[in-house]
């Protein structure tokens, strides 16, 4: 995930609210990231939200 391969308008994030179940989708362009920023490092550090869930999936009640 680098800006040499993708433009900022081609990288999209999806984040789901655990409280409401609502889904939010936004692009890297919406966040206003600099052209020289390491987006992979920023994503893994949680700067852009939409951090992947790496643990066990919670049980669905319903």
C-alpha positions in Angstrom: 0.0 0.0 0.0 2.1 2.9 -1.3 1.4 6.1 -3.0 3.7 5.1 -5.9 1.2 2.3 -6.8 -2.0 4.0 -5.8 -3.4 7.5 -5.9 -4.9 8.8 -2.7 -8.4 8.7 -4.3 -7.9 4.9 -5.0 -7.3 3.9 -1.3 -10.6 3.4 0.6 -11.2 2.5 4.2 -14.3 0.9 5.8 -15.0 1.2 9.5 -17.9 -0.4 11.3 -19.3 0.9 14.6 -19.5 -1.9 17.1 -22.2 0.0 19.0 -24.6 0.8 16.1 -23.4 -1.5 13.4 -23.3 1.5 11.0 -20.6 1.3 8.3 -18.5 4.4 7.3 -16.5 4.4 4.1 -13.9 7.1 3.2 -10.9 7.5 1.0 -7.3 8.5 1.8 -8.0 11.7 -0.1 -10.8 12.6 2.4 -8.3 12.4 5.2 -5.8 14.8 3.7 -2.6 12.7 3.8 0.6 14.2 2.4 2.0 12.9 -0.8 5.3 11.8 0.8 3.6 10.0 3.8 4.1 6.3 4.3 0.4 5.3 4.2 1.1 1.6 5.1 2.9 2.6 8.3 0.2 5.1 9.1 -2.6 2.6 8.6 -0.9 0.0 10.7 -0.4 2.6 13.4 -4.1 3.4 13.4 -3.8 7.0 12.1 -6.6 6.6 9.5 -9.1 4.5 11.5 -10.5 1.3 10.0 -7.8 -0.8 11.8 -8.2 -4.5 11.0 -9.6 -6.7 13.8 -6.9 -9.3 14.4 -8.4 -11.2 17.4 -11.3 -13.6 17.6 -14.6 -12.5 16.0 -17.2 -11.5 18.6 -20.3 -13.6 18.7 -23.4 -12.1 17.0 -26.4 -11.8 19.3 -29.4 -11.8 17.1 
